[in-house]
Amino acid sequence: MDKKKLAAEHAVASIEEGMVLGLGTGSTVYWMIQKLGELVKEGLNIKGVPTSQETEALALKLGIPLLQLADVHEIDLTIDGADEVSANLELIKGGGGALFREKMIASISRRLLIVVDDSKVVTTLGKFPLPVEVVPFGWELTSRKLSRFGCKPVLRTTAKGPFITDNGNYILDCHFDTIHNPEELNEHLNLTIGVVENGLFVNMANTIIVGSNEGVYTKKKSM
Ligand SMILES: O=C(CO)[C@H](O)[C@H](O)COP(=O)(O)O
């Protein structure tokens, strides 16, 4: 079975009746949302909070009831994917460009459960270019400032021009190669004028479910 699908479907066992659920974005969590749609059809009562327009459209298509973020004070459980996961359960997210909404939803979640295939598990973060969402105005200046942190920022583009996030912003994919202190870098990046949010998730994930050829395994944050 597809390793992403394996991890995502395993995560469904953590969903309980009555929960408010954060619904992540990407090709891994897609499988969790598909399964959730089936459970809702069978009578499971949950409410979802989507982390992107893409996930919102998918959830609506599957008949999953959704809440407006304005009406949500706390989320019981968010299930999301990641681009890299370190041994300490620090994450790089934002490969799909949804990092701002994903981080906002994660920040009000009691538990953040991450589903990945084993190619995403690393010793040190940084091989995957770190996505940083920036305001379009003056992005070249912001890019120069970000390069002072030791990376090479590259504007994410599509065939039509710059990639535009759900919030109307740009993404700079920052090539670090190795990120030694994710906590410090996260703070420094977010203090840079022009930066909306970055894809480092530090002290946020509680549990990682990893799909591999040998089956699934789970890693929990040590307290
Ligand atoms: O952070 C994300 C989107 O912004 C995704 O969770 C991340 O890119 C992983 O995606 P996939 O499951 O498709 O590999």
PDBQT file of the ligand as one rigid body, heavy atoms in Angstrom, charges set to zero:
ROOT
HETATM    1  O1  LIG A 301       2.766  21.643   4.678  1.00  0.00    +0.000 OA
HETATM    2  C1  LIG A 301       2.089  21.208   3.795  1.00  0.00    +0.000 C 
HETATM    3  C2  LIG A 301       1.305  22.063   2.873  1.00  0.00    +0.000 C 
HETATM    4  O2  LIG A 301       1.548  23.417   3.096  1.00  0.00    +0.000 OA
HETATM    5  C3  LIG A 301       1.999  19.736   3.588  1.00  0.00    +0.000 C 
HETATM    6  O3  LIG A 301       1.513  19.158   4.745  1.00  0.00    +0.000 OA
HETATM    7  C4  LIG A 301       3.364  19.212   3.262  1.00  0.00    +0.000 C 
HETATM    8  O4  LIG A 301       3.877  19.913   2.131  1.00  0.00    +0.000 OA
HETATM    9  C5  LIG A 301       3.346  17.719   2.964  1.00  0.00    +0.000 C 
HETATM   10  O5  LIG A 301       2.665  17.488   1.784  1.00  0.00    +0.000 OA
HETATM   11  P1  LIG A 301       2.448  16.031   1.186  1.00  0.00    +0.000 P 
HETATM   12  O6  LIG A 301       1.648  15.272   2.188  1.00  0.00    +0.000 OA
HETATM   13  O7  LIG A 301       1.724  16.289  -0.113  1.00  0.00    +0.000 OA
HETATM   14  O8  LIG A 301       3.807  15.416   0.953  1.00  0.00    +0.000 OA
ENDROOT
TORSDOF 0
